[in-house]
Amino acid sequence: MSNRFLRWVSTWIEDNIPPGANPDLESHAARAKRLTEKLFAEAAEAGFSNFETEEERGRVAPLVLAAVSDDTDFDVDAYRLKSMLAQENEDGD
């Protein structure tokens, strides 16, 4: 896999597939397939060639499926509270 494309895919996955965000409305496989197609559409817009993206299609699909299948619960409110507390501790308040 080209390093440039791999870095872009990793960033895309982080930006578009938050942990624990599958609301059970669609299966993991269906969601992964939908998001993989979206990823490749955006790859073309980002300047990657058809040859480059098609060459990597088989390797990217498992990465997207793994991200979609992640059932880690992410509590946004707890994260914000911890961030606020950490900031207060840094400020010396």
DSSP file (Angstrom, degrees, kcal/mol; ACC not computed):
  #  RESIDUE AA STRUCTURE BP1 BP2  ACC     N-H-->O    O-->H-N    N-H-->O    O-->H-N    TCO  KAPPA ALPHA  PHI   PSI    X-CA   Y-CA   Z-CA
    1    1 A M              0   0    0      0, 0.0     2,-0.1     0, 0.0    51,-0.0   0.000 360.0 360.0 360.0 135.6    0.0    0.0    0.0
    2    2 A S     >  -     0   0    0     50,-0.2     4,-2.8     1,-0.1     5,-0.2  -0.427 360.0-134.0 -66.3 138.6    1.4    3.4   -0.8
    3    3 A N  H  > S+     0   0    0      1,-0.2     4,-2.5     2,-0.2     5,-0.2   0.880 104.5  53.1 -62.4 -38.5    2.4    5.3    2.3
    4    4 A R  H  > S+     0   0    0      2,-0.2     4,-1.9     1,-0.2    -1,-0.2   0.927 112.8  43.6 -63.4 -44.4    0.7    8.5    1.1
    5    5 A F  H  > S+     0   0    0      2,-0.2     4,-2.8     1,-0.2    -2,-0.2   0.905 112.3  53.4 -68.1 -41.1   -2.6    6.7    0.5
    6    6 A L  H  X S+     0   0    0     -4,-2.8     4,-2.5     2,-0.2    -2,-0.2   0.905 109.0  48.9 -60.9 -42.3   -2.3    4.7    3.8
    7    7 A R  H  X S+     0   0    0     -4,-2.5     4,-2.1     2,-0.2    -1,-0.2   0.914 112.4  48.6 -63.0 -41.7   -1.8    8.0    5.7
    8    8 A W  H  X S+     0   0    0     -4,-1.9     4,-2.5    -5,-0.2    -2,-0.2   0.917 111.3  49.8 -64.4 -42.7   -4.8    9.5    4.0
    9    9 A V  H  X S+     0   0    0     -4,-2.8     4,-2.8     2,-0.2     5,-0.2   0.921 110.0  50.9 -62.2 -44.6   -7.0    6.4    4.7
   10   10 A S  H  X S+     0   0    0     -4,-2.5     4,-2.2     1,-0.2    -1,-0.2   0.916 112.6  45.7 -60.2 -43.5   -6.0    6.4    8.4
   11   11 A T  H  X S+     0   0    0     -4,-2.1     4,-2.3     2,-0.2    -1,-0.2   0.903 112.2  51.7 -65.5 -41.2   -6.9   10.1    8.7
   12   12 A W  H  X S+     0   0    0     -4,-2.5     4,-2.1     2,-0.2     5,-0.2   0.917 109.9  49.0 -62.1 -43.9  -10.2    9.5    6.8
   13   13 A I  H  X S+     0   0    0     -4,-2.8     4,-2.4     1,-0.2    -1,-0.2   0.926 111.7  49.0 -62.6 -45.0  -11.2    6.7    9.0
   14   14 A E  H  < S+     0   0    0     -4,-2.2    -1,-0.2     1,-0.2    -2,-0.2   0.892 116.2  43.4 -61.4 -39.4  -10.4    8.7   12.2
   15   15 A D  H  < S+     0   0    0     -4,-2.3    -1,-0.2    -5,-0.2    -2,-0.2   0.783 125.1  31.2 -76.7 -27.9  -12.5   11.7   10.9
   16   16 A N  H  < S+     0   0    0     -4,-2.1    -2,-0.2     1,-0.2    -3,-0.2   0.582 115.3  50.8-111.8 -12.7  -15.4    9.7    9.5
   17   17 A I     <  -     0   0    0     -4,-2.4    -1,-0.2    -5,-0.2     3,-0.1  -0.720  66.9-169.2-131.1  83.6  -15.8    6.6   11.8
   18   18 A P    >   -     0   0    0      0, 0.0     3,-1.3     0, 0.0     4,-0.1  -0.412  38.8 -91.0 -69.0 148.9  -15.9    7.5   15.5
   19   19 A P  T 3  S+     0   0    0      0, 0.0    55,-0.3     0, 0.0    52,-0.1  -0.308 107.2   8.0 -61.2 139.6  -15.6    4.5   17.9
   20   20 A G  T 3  S+     0   0    0     50,-1.4    54,-0.1    53,-0.1    51,-0.1   0.711  89.4 126.5  68.2  22.3  -18.9    3.0   19.0
   21   21 A A    <   +     0   0    0     -3,-1.3    -1,-0.1    49,-0.2    50,-0.1   0.275  29.3 111.7 -99.8  12.9  -20.9    5.1   16.5
   22   22 A N        -     0   0    0     48,-0.3     6,-0.1    46,-0.2    -5,-0.0  -0.771  51.8-160.6 -88.3 112.2  -22.8    2.3   14.7
   23   23 A P        -     0   0    0      0, 0.0    -1,-0.1     0, 0.0    -2,-0.0   0.107  39.5-111.4 -83.6  25.1  -26.5    2.7   15.8
   24   24 A D  S    S+     0   0    0      2,-0.2     3,-0.1     1,-0.1    -2,-0.1   0.614  88.5 117.9  59.4  13.1  -27.5   -0.9   14.8
   25   25 A L  S    S+     0   0    0      1,-0.2     2,-0.3     2,-0.1    -1,-0.1   0.741  82.8  20.0 -79.6 -22.1  -29.6    0.5   12.0
   26   26 A E  S    S-     0   0    0      3,-0.0    -2,-0.2     0, 0.0    -1,-0.2  -0.972  94.0 -97.3-140.8 155.6  -27.4   -1.4    9.5
   27   27 A S     >  -     0   0    0     -2,-0.3     4,-2.5     1,-0.1     5,-0.2  -0.250  34.8-112.2 -68.8 161.2  -25.0   -4.3    9.8
   28   28 A H  H  > S+     0   0    0      1,-0.2     4,-2.8     2,-0.2     5,-0.2   0.904 118.8  51.3 -59.5 -41.4  -21.3   -3.7   10.2
   29   29 A A  H  > S+     0   0    0      2,-0.2     4,-2.3     1,-0.2    -1,-0.2   0.912 111.1  46.7 -64.9 -42.4  -20.7   -5.3    6.8
   30   30 A A  H  > S+     0   0    0      2,-0.2     4,-2.2     1,-0.2    -1,-0.2   0.906 114.7  46.7 -66.6 -41.2  -23.3   -3.0    5.1
   31   31 A R  H  X S+     0   0    0     -4,-2.5     4,-2.8     2,-0.2     5,-0.2   0.912 111.9  50.9 -66.7 -42.2  -22.0    0.1    6.8
   32   32 A A  H  X S+     0   0    0     -4,-2.8     4,-2.4    -5,-0.2    -2,-0.2   0.907 110.8  49.0 -61.8 -41.7  -18.4   -0.8    6.0
   33   33 A K  H  X S+     0   0    0     -4,-2.3     4,-2.0     2,-0.2    -1,-0.2   0.927 112.9  47.3 -64.3 -44.1  -19.3   -1.3    2.3
   34   34 A R  H  X S+     0   0    0     -4,-2.2     4,-1.8     1,-0.2    -2,-0.2   0.923 115.5  44.7 -62.7 -45.2  -21.1    2.0    2.2
   35   35 A L  H  X S+     0   0    0     -4,-2.8     4,-2.7     2,-0.2    -1,-0.2   0.828 109.2  56.5 -71.7 -31.1  -18.3    3.9    3.9
   36   36 A T  H  X S+     0   0    0     -4,-2.4     4,-2.3    -5,-0.2    -1,-0.2   0.920 108.0  48.0 -64.4 -42.5  -15.6    2.2    1.8
   37   37 A E  H  X S+     0   0    0     -4,-2.0     4,-1.9     2,-0.2    -2,-0.2   0.898 112.2  49.5 -63.6 -39.6  -17.4    3.4   -1.4
   38   38 A K  H  X S+     0   0    0     -4,-1.8     4,-2.4     2,-0.2    -2,-0.2   0.912 109.1  53.1 -63.9 -42.1  -17.6    6.9    0.2
   39   39 A L  H  X S+     0   0    0     -4,-2.7     4,-1.9     1,-0.2    -2,-0.2   0.925 110.5  46.2 -58.4 -46.9  -13.8    6.7    1.0
   40   40 A F  H  X S+     0   0    0     -4,-2.3     4,-1.5     2,-0.2    -1,-0.2   0.834 110.2  53.4 -70.1 -31.3  -12.9    5.8   -2.6
   41   41 A A  H  X S+     0   0    0     -4,-1.9     4,-1.3     1,-0.2    -1,-0.2   0.919 112.5  44.5 -65.5 -42.3  -15.1    8.6   -3.9
   42   42 A E  H  X S+     0   0    0     -4,-2.4     4,-1.7     1,-0.2    -2,-0.2   0.794 105.9  61.9 -72.1 -27.8  -13.4   11.1   -1.7
   43   43 A A  H  <>S+     0   0    0     -4,-1.9     5,-2.3     2,-0.2     4,-0.3   0.897 102.8  50.6 -63.4 -39.1  -10.0    9.6   -2.6
   44   44 A A  H ><5S+     0   0    0     -4,-1.5     3,-1.1     1,-0.2    -1,-0.2   0.904 110.4  49.1 -63.8 -40.9  -10.6   10.6   -6.2
   45   45 A E  H 3<5S+     0   0    0     -4,-1.3    -1,-0.2     1,-0.2    -2,-0.2   0.796 105.7  58.6 -67.0 -28.1  -11.5   14.1   -5.1
   46   46 A A  T 3<5S-     0   0    0     -4,-1.7    -1,-0.2    -5,-0.1    -2,-0.2   0.473 126.1 -99.0 -82.3  -1.8   -8.3   14.2   -3.0
   47   47 A G  T < 5S+     0   0    0     -3,-1.1     2,-0.3     1,-0.3    -3,-0.2   0.574  74.0 142.0 100.6   9.6   -6.2   13.6   -6.1
   48   48 A F      < -     0   0    0     -5,-2.3    -1,-0.3     1,-0.1    -2,-0.1  -0.666  50.3-118.7 -84.0 140.6   -5.5    9.8   -6.0
   49   49 A S     >  -     0   0    0     -2,-0.3     4,-2.4     1,-0.1     5,-0.2  -0.318  16.7-116.6 -75.6 159.0   -5.6    8.1   -9.3
   50   50 A N  H  > S+     0   0    0      1,-0.2     4,-2.8     2,-0.2     5,-0.3   0.890 117.7  54.0 -60.1 -39.6   -8.0    5.3  -10.2
   51   51 A F  H  > S+     0   0    0      1,-0.2     4,-1.9     2,-0.2    -1,-0.2   0.929 109.5  47.1 -60.3 -45.8   -5.0    3.0  -10.6
   52   52 A E  H  > S+     0   0    0      1,-0.2     4,-1.0     2,-0.2    -2,-0.2   0.908 115.9  43.3 -64.6 -43.7   -3.8    3.8   -7.1
   53   53 A T  H  X S+     0   0    0     -4,-2.4     4,-0.8     2,-0.2     3,-0.3   0.903 113.6  49.9 -72.5 -40.4   -7.2    3.4   -5.4
   54   54 A E  H >< S+     0   0    0     -4,-2.8     3,-0.5     1,-0.2     4,-0.4   0.864 107.1  56.3 -66.0 -34.1   -8.1    0.2   -7.3
   55   55 A E  H 3< S+     0   0    0     -4,-1.9    -1,-0.2    -5,-0.3     3,-0.2   0.827 114.2  39.5 -63.7 -31.3   -4.8   -1.3   -6.4
   56   56 A E  H >X S+     0   0    0     -4,-1.0     4,-2.1    -3,-0.3     3,-0.9   0.463  85.4  99.5 -98.9  -3.4   -5.5   -0.7   -2.7
   57   57 A R  H <X S+     0   0    0     -4,-0.8     4,-1.8    -3,-0.5    -1,-0.2   0.883  83.3  49.7 -53.6 -45.2   -9.2   -1.6   -2.6
   58   58 A G  H 34 S+     0   0    0     -4,-0.4    -1,-0.3     1,-0.2    -2,-0.1   0.779 114.6  44.6 -67.3 -26.8   -8.6   -5.1   -1.2
   59   59 A R  H <> S+     0   0    0     -3,-0.9     4,-0.6    -4,-0.1    -1,-0.2   0.755 111.8  50.9 -88.4 -26.3   -6.4   -3.8    1.6
   60   60 A V  H >X S+     0   0    0     -4,-2.1     4,-2.1     1,-0.2     3,-0.5   0.861  95.5  68.9 -80.8 -36.5   -8.5   -0.8    2.6
   61   61 A A  H 3X S+     0   0    0     -4,-1.8     4,-2.5     1,-0.3     5,-0.2   0.882  99.1  49.2 -53.5 -44.9  -11.8   -2.7    3.0
   62   62 A P  H 3> S+     0   0    0      0, 0.0     4,-2.3     0, 0.0    -1,-0.3   0.850 108.7  54.5 -65.1 -31.2  -10.7   -4.7    6.1
   63   63 A L  H <X S+     0   0    0     -4,-0.6     4,-1.9    -3,-0.5    -2,-0.2   0.921 111.1  44.4 -65.4 -42.8   -9.4   -1.4    7.7
   64   64 A V  H  X S+     0   0    0     -4,-2.1     4,-2.5     2,-0.2     5,-0.2   0.920 112.8  51.4 -67.7 -43.4  -12.8    0.2    7.3
   65   65 A L  H  X S+     0   0    0     -4,-2.5     4,-2.3    -5,-0.2    -2,-0.2   0.902 109.5  50.7 -60.8 -41.0  -14.6   -3.0    8.5
   66   66 A A  H  X S+     0   0    0     -4,-2.3     4,-0.6     1,-0.2    -1,-0.2   0.904 111.7  47.3 -63.8 -40.8  -12.4   -3.1   11.6
   67   67 A A  H >< S+     0   0    0     -4,-1.9     3,-0.6     1,-0.2    -2,-0.2   0.897 114.3  46.8 -67.2 -39.3  -13.2    0.6   12.4
   68   68 A V  H 3< S+     0   0    0     -4,-2.5    -2,-0.2     1,-0.2    -1,-0.2   0.851 110.3  53.2 -69.8 -34.8  -16.9    0.1   11.9
   69   69 A S  H 3< S+     0   0    0     -4,-2.3     2,-0.5    -5,-0.2    -1,-0.2   0.556  78.1 117.1 -79.8  -8.1  -17.0   -3.1   14.0
   70   70 A D    <<  -     0   0    0     -4,-0.6   -50,-1.4    -3,-0.6   -48,-0.3  -0.482  43.3-173.4 -65.4 114.7  -15.3   -1.4   16.9
   71   71 A D        +     0   0    0     -2,-0.5     2,-0.2   -52,-0.1    -1,-0.2   0.217  32.6 139.6 -95.4  14.3  -17.9   -1.5   19.7
   72   72 A T        -     0   0    0      1,-0.1     2,-0.4     2,-0.0    -2,-0.0  -0.394  53.0-129.8 -60.2 126.3  -15.9    0.7   22.1
   73   73 A D        -     0   0    0     -2,-0.2     2,-0.6   -52,-0.0   -53,-0.1  -0.653  20.4-162.9 -79.4 133.1  -18.2    3.0   23.8
   74   74 A F        -     0   0    0     -2,-0.4     2,-1.0   -55,-0.3     3,-0.1  -0.957   4.6-157.0-120.6 111.8  -17.0    6.6   23.7
   75   75 A D     >  -     0   0    0     -2,-0.6     4,-2.1     1,-0.2     5,-0.1  -0.780   6.0-170.8 -93.0 103.3  -18.7    8.9   26.2
   76   76 A V  H  > S+     0   0    0     -2,-1.0     4,-2.5     1,-0.2     5,-0.2   0.886  84.7  53.0 -62.1 -41.2  -18.4   12.4   24.8
   77   77 A D  H  > S+     0   0    0      1,-0.2     4,-2.4     2,-0.2    -1,-0.2   0.909 109.5  48.0 -63.8 -42.1  -19.6   14.0   28.0
   78   78 A A  H  > S+     0   0    0      2,-0.2     4,-2.6     1,-0.2    -1,-0.2   0.897 111.2  51.8 -64.5 -39.6  -17.0   12.2   30.1
   79   79 A Y  H  X S+     0   0    0     -4,-2.1     4,-2.3     2,-0.2    -2,-0.2   0.925 110.8  47.3 -62.1 -45.1  -14.3   13.2   27.7
   80   80 A R  H  X S+     0   0    0     -4,-2.5     4,-2.5     2,-0.2    -2,-0.2   0.904 112.3  50.0 -63.4 -41.7  -15.3   16.9   27.8
   81   81 A L  H  X S+     0   0    0     -4,-2.4     4,-2.5     2,-0.2    -2,-0.2   0.931 111.5  47.6 -64.0 -45.4  -15.4   16.8   31.6
   82   82 A K  H  X S+     0   0    0     -4,-2.6     4,-2.4     1,-0.2    -1,-0.2   0.887 111.9  51.1 -62.6 -38.3  -12.0   15.2   31.8
   83   83 A S  H  X S+     0   0    0     -4,-2.3     4,-2.3     2,-0.2    -2,-0.2   0.912 110.6  48.4 -64.6 -42.2  -10.6   17.7   29.4
   84   84 A M  H  X S+     0   0    0     -4,-2.5     4,-2.3     2,-0.2    -2,-0.2   0.915 112.6  48.2 -64.5 -42.7  -12.1   20.6   31.4
   85   85 A L  H  X S+     0   0    0     -4,-2.5     4,-2.2     2,-0.2    -2,-0.2   0.903 111.6  49.8 -64.2 -41.0  -10.6   19.2   34.6
   86   86 A A  H  X S+     0   0    0     -4,-2.4     4,-1.9     1,-0.2    -1,-0.2   0.895 110.5  50.3 -64.3 -39.6   -7.2   18.7   33.0
   87   87 A Q  H  X S+     0   0    0     -4,-2.3     4,-2.0     2,-0.2    -2,-0.2   0.899 109.7  50.6 -65.8 -40.6   -7.3   22.3   31.7
   88   88 A E  H  X>S+     0   0    0     -4,-2.3     5,-1.7     1,-0.2     4,-0.8   0.903 109.7  50.7 -64.1 -39.6   -8.1   23.6   35.1
   89   89 A N  H  <5S+     0   0    0     -4,-2.2     3,-0.4     1,-0.2    -1,-0.2   0.865 110.3  49.7 -65.9 -35.7   -5.3   21.7   36.7
   90   90 A E  H  <5S+     0   0    0     -4,-1.9    -1,-0.2     1,-0.2    -2,-0.2   0.864 108.6  52.7 -69.4 -35.4   -2.9   23.1   34.1
   91   91 A D  H  <5S-     0   0    0     -4,-2.0    -1,-0.2    -5,-0.1    -2,-0.2   0.635 110.9-122.3 -75.8 -13.3   -4.1   26.6   34.8
   92   92 A G  T  <5       0   0    0     -4,-0.8    -3,-0.2    -3,-0.4    -4,-0.1   0.650 360.0 360.0  81.1  15.3   -3.4   26.2   38.5
   93   93 A D      <       0   0    0     -5,-1.7    -4,-0.2     0, 0.0    -5,-0.1   0.465 360.0 360.0 -76.0 360.0   -7.0   27.0   39.5
